[in-house]
Amino acid sequence: MRQSTVAALGVAMLAAVPGSPRTSRAAAPASPLEADGVRLRGSWLEEPVRRAVHGAARRLAEPSCAAVLSDFRDHAGRTLREHLRELEVDAPAYTRMVLFYDGSNDSPCRRPRTYAFTAPGSRVVRTCSTLGALVASEPDEAQAIVIHEILHTLGLEEDPPASEDITAAVVRRCRT
C-alpha cells in the first residue's frame, strides 16, 4: 500500500521520537514521568496538562474509548483510526507524542470555555490556563478536551461537526 506524502512525513516525524513504535516496539512506561509532548517546562500549567494528557492516553487504551477514532473522518474521508494505522502507532502512544504548548496569551484562549486549540492535522496543541483549572475541578472533562484536540491533530475538522458534538462523542465513548 502506498502512503501519502503527509502520512510518510508523519511516519518520519514519529521515527525521530524516542520510544515511538518506529524506534522501539517495547511497551510504553506507565509512570507520570514517561515521555510525552508536554512542553510547558516551568509553567504552573505543566503538571495539570501532563495529568490530563496521560489520563487521555489511558482512556484511549480502552477499546470502548478508542472507538471514537472510527466515529470521525479526516478531510480525505479516512477514519482517524485509519490515519493512526498509517502512522503505525496506537492511540495512547500518539497522544503522548502530540506537542502541548502554552497558548494562554493567544486570542482563542480569551474566548469563554476555550481550553485548548489546534489546527486540523497539526501535531501542536495550544493549551489555555482554563485547561489547568479544569483539570483540578473536573479531570474527566479535561481528559475529554485533550482527546477532542487529539482528534483534530489526526485531521478532524470542525463545523461540521460542531465542537460540542465532538466533545459529546468523546464523553459518550470514554466514560469512566
C-alpha positions as CSV (number, residue, x, y, z in Angstrom):
1,M,0.0,0.0,0.0
2,R,1.4,3.4,-1.0
3,Q,1.5,6.1,1.7
4,S,0.7,9.7,1.0
5,T,3.3,12.3,1.4
6,V,1.6,13.6,4.6
7,A,1.5,10.1,6.1
8,A,5.1,9.5,5.1
9,L,6.0,12.8,6.8
10,G,4.1,11.7,9.9
11,V,5.9,8.4,10.0
12,A,9.3,10.2,9.6
13,M,8.4,12.5,12.4
14,L,7.4,9.5,14.6
15,A,10.7,7.8,13.8
16,A,12.5,10.7,15.4
17,V,10.6,10.5,18.7
18,P,12.5,8.3,21.2
19,G,10.4,5.3,22.3
20,S,8.0,5.7,19.4
21,P,6.8,2.5,17.7
22,R,9.1,3.2,14.8
23,T,12.1,3.2,17.1
24,S,11.0,0.7,19.7
25,R,8.2,-1.9,19.9
26,A,8.6,-2.1,23.7
27,A,5.5,-1.3,25.8
28,A,5.3,2.3,26.9
29,P,6.1,3.1,30.6
30,A,3.1,3.8,32.8
31,S,4.6,6.3,35.2
32,P,3.7,10.0,35.1
33,L,7.4,10.7,34.3
34,E,7.2,8.8,31.0
35,A,8.0,10.7,27.8
36,D,5.3,13.0,26.5
37,G,4.8,16.0,24.4
38,V,4.0,18.4,27.2
39,R,6.3,21.4,26.5
40,L,5.3,23.7,29.4
41,R,8.5,23.5,31.5
42,G,8.4,25.8,34.5
43,S,4.8,26.8,33.9
44,W,2.2,26.1,36.5
45,L,0.2,24.5,33.6
46,E,2.8,21.8,33.2
47,E,1.6,19.4,35.8
48,P,-2.2,19.7,35.3
49,V,-1.8,19.4,31.5
50,R,0.5,16.4,31.9
51,R,-2.1,14.7,34.1
52,A,-4.8,15.4,31.5
53,V,-2.7,14.1,28.7
54,H,-1.7,10.9,30.5
55,G,-5.3,10.4,31.6
56,A,-6.5,10.8,28.0
57,A,-3.8,8.3,26.9
58,R,-5.0,5.7,29.5
59,R,-8.6,6.2,28.3
60,L,-7.7,5.7,24.7
61,A,-6.0,2.4,25.6
62,E,-9.6,1.2,26.3
63,P,-11.3,-0.2,23.2
64,S,-14.6,1.4,24.1
65,C,-12.9,4.9,24.2
66,A,-10.6,4.2,21.2
67,A,-13.8,3.5,19.2
68,V,-14.2,7.3,18.9
69,L,-11.4,7.2,16.3
70,S,-13.9,5.4,14.0
71,D,-16.6,7.9,14.6
72,F,-14.9,10.7,12.7
73,R,-13.2,11.1,9.4
74,D,-10.4,13.4,8.1
75,H,-10.7,15.7,5.0
76,A,-9.7,12.7,2.8
77,G,-12.6,10.6,4.1
78,R,-10.4,8.2,6.1
79,T,-11.4,7.4,9.7
80,L,-9.0,8.7,12.2
81,R,-8.2,5.1,13.2
82,E,-7.0,4.5,9.6
83,H,-4.8,7.6,9.9
84,L,-3.2,6.2,13.0
85,R,-2.8,2.8,11.3
86,E,-0.8,4.5,8.5
87,L,1.4,6.2,11.2
88,E,2.0,2.7,12.7
89,V,1.2,3.9,16.2
90,D,-1.6,3.3,18.7
91,A,-3.8,6.0,20.2
92,P,-2.2,6.1,23.6
93,A,1.3,6.4,22.2
94,Y,0.2,9.0,19.7
95,T,-1.5,11.1,22.5
96,R,1.9,11.2,24.3
97,M,3.6,12.3,21.1
98,V,1.4,15.3,20.4
99,L,3.1,18.5,21.5
100,F,1.3,20.7,24.0
101,Y,2.5,24.3,24.3
102,D,1.2,27.3,26.3
103,G,-1.3,29.3,24.3
104,S,-2.6,31.4,27.2
105,N,-1.6,34.6,25.5
106,D,-3.2,33.7,22.2
107,S,-6.6,35.1,21.2
108,P,-8.5,31.8,21.2
109,C,-7.8,31.5,24.9
110,R,-9.7,34.7,25.6
111,R,-12.9,33.1,24.4
112,P,-15.2,31.7,27.1
113,R,-15.0,27.9,27.6
114,T,-11.9,27.6,25.4
115,Y,-9.5,25.2,27.0
116,A,-7.1,24.3,24.1
117,F,-6.9,24.7,20.4
118,T,-5.1,23.3,17.3
119,A,-5.4,23.2,13.5
120,P,-6.6,20.0,11.9
121,G,-3.6,17.9,11.1
122,S,-1.2,19.8,13.2
123,R,0.7,17.9,15.9
124,V,0.8,21.0,18.1
125,V,-1.9,21.8,20.6
126,R,-2.0,25.2,22.4
127,T,-3.3,25.0,26.0
128,C,-5.2,27.7,27.8
129,S,-5.0,28.4,31.5
130,T,-8.6,27.3,31.8
131,L,-7.5,23.8,31.0
132,G,-5.2,23.8,34.1
133,A,-8.2,25.0,36.2
134,L,-10.5,22.3,34.6
135,V,-8.0,19.5,35.5
136,A,-8.3,20.5,39.1
137,S,-12.1,20.7,39.2
138,E,-13.3,18.3,36.5
139,P,-10.4,15.9,35.5
140,D,-12.7,13.7,33.4
141,E,-13.9,16.7,31.3
142,A,-10.3,17.9,30.9
143,Q,-9.3,14.5,29.6
144,A,-12.2,14.6,27.1
145,I,-11.0,18.0,26.0
146,V,-7.5,16.6,25.4
147,I,-9.0,13.7,23.4
148,H,-11.1,16.2,21.4
149,E,-7.9,18.0,20.5
150,I,-6.1,14.7,19.6
151,L,-8.9,14.0,17.1
152,H,-8.1,17.4,15.5
153,T,-4.4,16.6,15.3
154,L,-5.4,13.5,13.3
155,G,-7.2,15.6,10.8
156,L,-10.7,16.1,12.1
157,E,-12.2,19.4,11.0
158,E,-14.9,21.4,12.8
159,D,-18.2,22.9,11.8
160,P,-19.4,20.3,10.9
161,P,-19.2,18.6,13.3
162,A,-19.8,21.2,16.0
163,S,-17.2,21.4,18.7
164,E,-19.8,20.4,21.3
165,D,-20.8,17.3,19.3
166,I,-17.1,16.2,19.1
167,T,-16.7,16.5,22.9
168,A,-20.1,14.8,23.5
169,A,-19.0,11.8,21.3
170,V,-15.7,11.6,23.3
171,V,-17.6,11.7,26.6
172,R,-20.1,9.1,25.4
173,R,-17.3,6.7,24.3
174,C,-14.8,7.4,27.1
175,R,-16.9,7.3,30.3
176,T,-15.2,6.1,33.4
